Amino acid sequence: MKNAGPKPTIYAYGFDKAGFTIPSETIEGKNHIIRFLGYAAEESLEPADGIIMPSGIFEELHSDRDYMQYSHRSVTYDHDHLARREKQVFQNYKRGGGPLAC
């Protein structure tokens, strides 16, 4: 059975921030198209049919030692970027897109 409409486009977002090298070209499979968007890409995630993004890309872990040599860990977040992308994923989901996480 053939797909009557266009192939769904899946955005793979932020894999560069997770340490992966992302291809600059779109990958077309038999049943779908995958577009890789870098973490700093200005393009919205809203038009995608599905979104895949690695967890932890909006946070940075820090380890420090104080003057007594006790180890302290902290986490900082890119709040503005996270809020912008979260809104885009939510809007995508409202219109029927399928956000996926990995």
C-alpha positions as a Markdown table, in Angstrom:
| # | Residue | x | y | z |
|---|---|---|---|---|
| 1 | Met | 0.0 | 0.0 | 0.0 |
| 2 | Lys | 1.4 | 3.4 | -1.0 |
| 3 | Asn | 1.3 | 6.5 | 1.1 |
| 4 | Ala | -1.1 | 8.9 | -0.7 |
| 5 | Gly | 0.3 | 12.1 | 0.8 |
| 6 | Pro | 3.7 | 13.5 | 1.2 |
| 7 | Lys | 6.2 | 11.8 | 3.4 |
| 8 | Pro | 6.2 | 13.0 | 7.0 |
| 9 | Thr | 9.1 | 15.2 | 7.9 |
| 10 | Ile | 10.9 | 14.5 | 11.2 |
| 11 | Tyr | 13.1 | 17.1 | 12.7 |
| 12 | Ala | 16.2 | 15.7 | 14.6 |
| 13 | Tyr | 17.0 | 18.7 | 16.8 |
| 14 | Gly | 20.0 | 19.5 | 18.9 |
| 15 | Phe | 22.2 | 16.4 | 18.3 |
| 16 | Asp | 25.2 | 18.7 | 17.8 |
| 17 | Lys | 24.8 | 19.9 | 21.4 |
| 18 | Ala | 24.9 | 16.3 | 22.5 |
| 19 | Gly | 28.2 | 15.8 | 20.8 |
| 20 | Phe | 27.1 | 14.2 | 17.5 |
| 21 | Thr | 28.1 | 15.4 | 14.1 |
| 22 | Ile | 24.9 | 16.2 | 12.2 |
| 23 | Pro | 24.6 | 16.0 | 8.4 |
| 24 | Ser | 23.9 | 19.2 | 6.6 |
| 25 | Glu | 21.7 | 17.4 | 4.0 |
| 26 | Thr | 18.2 | 16.0 | 4.5 |
| 27 | Ile | 17.9 | 12.2 | 4.7 |
| 28 | Glu | 15.1 | 10.7 | 2.8 |
| 29 | Gly | 13.9 | 7.2 | 3.7 |
| 30 | Lys | 11.3 | 5.0 | 2.2 |
| 31 | Asn | 8.5 | 6.4 | 4.4 |
| 32 | His | 9.8 | 9.6 | 6.0 |
| 33 | Ile | 12.2 | 12.5 | 5.7 |
| 34 | Ile | 14.7 | 13.5 | 8.4 |
| 35 | Arg | 16.0 | 17.0 | 8.7 |
| 36 | Phe | 18.8 | 17.7 | 11.2 |
| 37 | Leu | 18.7 | 21.1 | 12.9 |
| 38 | Gly | 21.5 | 22.3 | 15.1 |
| 39 | Tyr | 21.0 | 23.5 | 18.6 |
| 40 | Ala | 21.5 | 27.2 | 17.6 |
| 41 | Ala | 19.3 | 26.9 | 14.4 |
| 42 | Glu | 16.7 | 29.7 | 14.2 |
| 43 | Glu | 14.2 | 27.6 | 12.4 |
| 44 | Ser | 11.0 | 26.7 | 14.3 |
| 45 | Leu | 10.2 | 23.1 | 15.2 |
| 46 | Glu | 6.5 | 23.7 | 14.8 |
| 47 | Pro | 6.1 | 22.6 | 11.1 |
| 48 | Ala | 7.6 | 19.2 | 11.7 |
| 49 | Asp | 5.5 | 16.0 | 11.6 |
| 50 | Gly | 7.6 | 14.6 | 14.4 |
| 51 | Ile | 10.5 | 15.8 | 16.6 |
| 52 | Ile | 13.4 | 13.8 | 18.0 |
| 53 | Met | 15.7 | 15.5 | 20.5 |
| 54 | Pro | 18.3 | 14.1 | 22.9 |
| 55 | Ser | 17.6 | 14.8 | 26.6 |
| 56 | Gly | 19.9 | 17.1 | 28.5 |
| 57 | Ile | 20.8 | 19.5 | 25.7 |
| 58 | Phe | 19.4 | 22.5 | 27.6 |
| 59 | Glu | 21.4 | 21.9 | 30.7 |
| 60 | Glu | 25.1 | 22.1 | 31.7 |
| 61 | Leu | 26.6 | 20.2 | 34.7 |
| 62 | His | 29.3 | 21.8 | 36.7 |
| 63 | Ser | 31.6 | 20.3 | 39.3 |
| 64 | Asp | 33.6 | 22.5 | 41.7 |
| 65 | Arg | 35.7 | 22.2 | 44.8 |
| 66 | Asp | 35.6 | 24.6 | 47.6 |
| 67 | Tyr | 38.5 | 25.8 | 49.8 |
| 68 | Met | 38.1 | 22.6 | 51.9 |
| 69 | Gln | 38.3 | 20.5 | 48.8 |
| 70 | Tyr | 34.6 | 19.3 | 49.1 |
| 71 | Ser | 33.1 | 18.6 | 45.8 |
| 72 | His | 30.0 | 20.5 | 44.7 |
| 73 | Arg | 27.8 | 19.9 | 41.7 |
| 74 | Ser | 25.4 | 22.3 | 40.1 |
| 75 | Val | 23.2 | 22.4 | 37.0 |
| 76 | Thr | 22.5 | 25.5 | 34.9 |
| 77 | Tyr | 19.8 | 25.8 | 32.2 |
| 78 | Asp | 19.5 | 27.8 | 29.1 |
| 79 | His | 16.1 | 29.0 | 30.3 |
| 80 | Asp | 15.3 | 31.3 | 27.3 |
| 81 | His | 16.2 | 28.8 | 24.7 |
| 82 | Leu | 14.4 | 26.0 | 26.5 |
| 83 | Ala | 11.2 | 28.1 | 26.9 |
| 84 | Arg | 11.3 | 29.0 | 23.1 |
| 85 | Arg | 11.7 | 25.4 | 22.0 |
| 86 | Glu | 9.2 | 24.1 | 24.6 |
| 87 | Lys | 6.6 | 26.4 | 23.2 |
| 88 | Gln | 7.4 | 25.3 | 19.6 |
| 89 | Val | 7.1 | 21.6 | 20.6 |
| 90 | Phe | 3.8 | 22.2 | 22.4 |
| 91 | Gln | 2.4 | 24.1 | 19.3 |
| 92 | Asn | 3.6 | 21.2 | 17.1 |
| 93 | Tyr | 1.9 | 18.7 | 19.4 |
| 94 | Lys | -1.4 | 20.7 | 19.4 |
| 95 | Arg | -1.6 | 20.6 | 15.6 |
| 96 | Gly | -1.0 | 16.8 | 15.6 |
| 97 | Gly | 2.8 | 16.5 | 15.4 |
| 98 | Gly | 4.5 | 13.7 | 17.4 |
| 99 | Pro | 7.2 | 14.9 | 19.7 |
| 100 | Leu | 9.7 | 12.1 | 20.6 |
| 101 | Ala | 12.6 | 12.2 | 23.0 |
| 102 | Cys | 15.7 | 10.0 | 23.2 |
